[in-house]
Amino acid sequence: EISFEDEPVFMALKSTDNIPIKSSWLYFRCFNGPDLRLHIEKGKEEHWFNGPDPLQVKLFNWVWSQIACYEVKRFKTWFNDQPTRTQFANTQHSKLLPSGVAPDVVLDFPERYSLEDCGIPIDHTVIAGLRAILPKT
């Protein structure tokens, strides 16, 4: 049994601890080229989208959410298949994670790197139950 006090579901990070997340967005933008915001603003300027029309708003939300999800999944697959930069013992004394290998390989075979899979299986019926009681927007 894991307590939320010992293992919080989320935590606030100092900006200096948030660097990997911020750099991931930079990689994402470089990976995809012009970002979604640029295309949306261009569509607004060139009148491709009529904001007051409720049907266009619903269509916009459905189409662009699908495109954004697809691109994030594609980037995640690419990013996690990239080997990390090799770090040598004399330069990274306190480094705990392996380097020079793709993150997906480490996750798939943790025992090869003297690591342990600490994932917690979650019953999908519990997730479905939680989704059923959450308010929908």
C-alpha positions in Angstrom: 0.0 0.0 0.0 1.4 3.4 -1.0 0.3 6.5 0.9 -0.1 9.9 -0.9 1.9 11.5 1.8 5.0 9.4 1.0 4.4 9.4 -2.8 2.5 12.5 -3.8 0.5 12.4 -7.0 2.1 15.7 -8.2 4.4 18.3 -6.8 5.4 21.9 -7.5 8.9 22.2 -9.0 11.4 25.1 -8.7 12.0 26.6 -12.2 15.5 25.2 -12.1 14.1 21.7 -11.6 11.7 22.2 -14.5 14.4 22.5 -17.2 13.9 19.0 -18.7 10.2 19.8 -19.2 10.9 23.2 -20.7 13.5 21.8 -23.0 11.1 19.0 -24.1 8.8 21.7 -25.4 11.6 23.3 -27.3 12.5 19.9 -28.9 8.8 19.4 -29.7 8.6 22.8 -31.5 11.8 22.0 -33.4 10.5 18.5 -34.3 7.2 19.8 -35.6 8.3 23.0 -37.3 5.8 25.9 -37.2 3.6 25.4 -34.2 -0.1 24.9 -33.8 -0.6 28.5 -32.6 1.0 29.9 -35.8 -1.5 27.9 -37.9 -4.5 28.9 -35.7 -3.6 32.6 -35.9 -3.1 32.4 -39.6 -6.5 30.8 -40.0 -8.0 33.6 -37.9 -6.3 36.3 -39.9 -7.3 34.8 -43.3 -10.9 34.1 -42.1 -10.8 30.3 -42.4 -12.7 30.2 -39.1 -15.9 31.9 -38.1 -15.7 32.1 -34.2 -19.4 33.1 -33.7 -20.6 29.9 -35.5 -21.1 27.2 -32.8 -20.8 24.4 -35.4 -17.4 25.8 -36.5 -16.3 26.0 -32.8 -17.2 22.4 -32.2 -15.5 21.3 -35.4 -12.4 23.3 -34.6 -12.2 21.8 -31.1 -12.6 18.3 -32.4 -10.2 18.5 -35.4 -7.4 20.4 -33.7 -7.5 18.3 -30.6 -7.0 15.2 -32.8 -4.1 16.8 -34.7 -2.4 18.0 -31.5 -2.8 14.5 -29.9 -1.4 12.8 -33.0 1.6 15.2 -33.1 2.4 14.8 -29.4 2.2 11.0 -29.7 4.5 11.0 -32.7 7.0 13.3 -31.0 6.9 11.1 -27.8 7.8 8.0 -29.9 10.6 9.8 -31.6 12.0 11.4 -28.5 11.9 8.2 -26.4 13.7 6.3 -29.2 16.7 8.8 -29.1 19.7 7.6 -27.1 20.7 10.0 -24.4 24.1 11.6 -24.5 26.8 9.3 -23.0 28.0 10.6 -19.7 31.3 9.4 -18.3 31.8 8.4 -14.7 34.4 11.1 -14.1 32.1 13.9 -15.2 28.8 12.8 -13.6 29.7 11.4 -10.2 26.1 11.3 -8.8 24.4 10.1 -12.0 22.0 7.3 -11.3 20.3 6.7 -14.6 22.0 5.1 -17.6 23.3 7.2 -20.5 23.9 6.5 -24.2 20.7 4.5 -24.5 17.1 5.4 -25.5 14.7 5.9 -22.6 12.2 3.3 -24.1 15.0 0.6 -23.9 15.6 1.4 -20.3 11.8 1.2 -19.5 11.4 -2.0 -21.5 14.5 -3.7 -19.9 15.2 -2.1 -16.5 17.1 -5.1 -15.2 19.8 -4.7 -17.9 20.7 -1.4 -16.1 20.4 -2.6 -12.5 17.0 -0.9 -12.2 13.6 -2.1 -11.1 10.2 -1.6 -12.7 8.2 0.1 -9.9 5.1 0.7 -11.9 1.8 0.1 -10.2 -0.9 -1.7 -12.2 -4.2 0.1 -12.2 -7.5 -1.6 -12.8 -9.2 -0.1 -15.9 -12.6 -0.5 -14.3 -11.5 1.9 -11.6 -10.4 4.5 -14.2 -13.8 4.1 -16.0 -15.6 4.6 -12.7 -13.7 7.7 -12.0 -14.3 9.1 -15.4 -18.0 8.4 -15.0 -18.2 10.6 -11.9 -16.1 13.4 -13.1 -18.0 16.4 -14.4 -17.9 16.8 -18.1 -17.2 20.2 -19.7 
